[in-house]
């Protein structure tokens, strides 16, 4: 298995940006919308370190994963499991469903796929 070093650096950069957004920004656009677009880009970039297959397949898989998490928020899985007070679970699974999150995921994956084609 060949590791793509370009994506290691990109993943670290996106992770740092996400940490800065989560820690310091409390607005109604960057944190909820841009942050969601960046998180799917982060997931795509991390997967791309190891996966050398087709860009579109990876983009679809990341989008499917993000949509699945959002659907789990819609059905309030975190409450069903009784872990709504667990901060780590809330961060990982999220707590509230938002239709705009789905749009942010599509935009983020679209950007990731476009950048991937330019990088490679």
N, C-alpha and C positions, 0 to 999 in steps of 0.2 A: 504494500500500500504506500503510495506516494503522498506526502503531506504538502499541501500548498501553503508556503510560508507567507505569501502576500495576504492571504486571508487570516492568518494569525494576527498580523498587525492591524488589519481592518477590524477584526473582531474585538481586539483590545481597545481600539479607538472608539468603536460604537459602545462598548461596555462602559468606558469612562464617561462618554457623553450621556448615556442613560443614568449613570450614578449622579452626575451633576444635575440633570433635570429633576430626578427624584428627590434630591437633597435640597436644592435651592430654589426651584421654580414652583410657584403656587399660582398659576393662572388658569384660564379657561380654554386655552388653545395649545400652547406648547406642551405642557405636561400631559394632558389627556390625549390630544390628537397626534402631535408630532412624536411624542413618546411612544405611542402605539405603532406608528409607522416605523420608527427606528427599531423597536423590539423585534419586529419580524425580519428586518434587515439584519439585525444581530444574529438571530437564529439561522437565517440563510447563510450568513458569512461563516458562522461557526461550523455548520454542516459542510460548507464548501471546503473547509480545511481538509476533510477526509474523503468527501464524495466528489469524484471526477466525472460523474455521469452527465446526462443532459440537463442543461440549465432549466428548461421549462418543467421537467419532472420534479426537480428540487423545489422550484418556485411553487408548483402546485401542492407538493407535500407540506411545505411550510404554511401555505395558505389554509390547507385543510386542517392542520394542527391548530392554527390560530382560531379558525372558525369553530373548531370543536371546543376549545377552551371557552370561547364566548357563548356557545350554546349551553355549556355546563353552568355558566353564570346565569343564563336565562332561566334554567330550571332550578336555580339556587342549590346546586349540589353541596356547596359549603355548609348551608343550613341543614340539608338532609343528613349530612355526615356529622353534624353537631360540632363543627370546628370553626365556626364563624368568629370566635374570639382568639383563634390562633393566628398571630401576626404573620408568621412565615407562610402558612397555608393561604391566607388572604392575599399576600403579595404574589405568590406563585399562581394561584387559581383566579385571583381577582374576586371582587365581591358584587359588582353590579354590571348588568348587561346594558350595552349601548349600541344602537344601530350605527352610529358614527364610527365606532371601533372597527366594524366590518369594512367600512370605506377606508379607514386608515390602514388596515391590513392589506387591502388590495393595492393601495397606492404604494405602501412600503415594499411589497413583493414586486410590484412593477418596476420600482426604482432599482431594487436589488438585481432583478433579472437584466435590466438595461445596463447597469454597471458591470455585471458579470460578463456580458458580451463584449464590453469595451476593455475590461481587464484582460480577458483571455482572447 
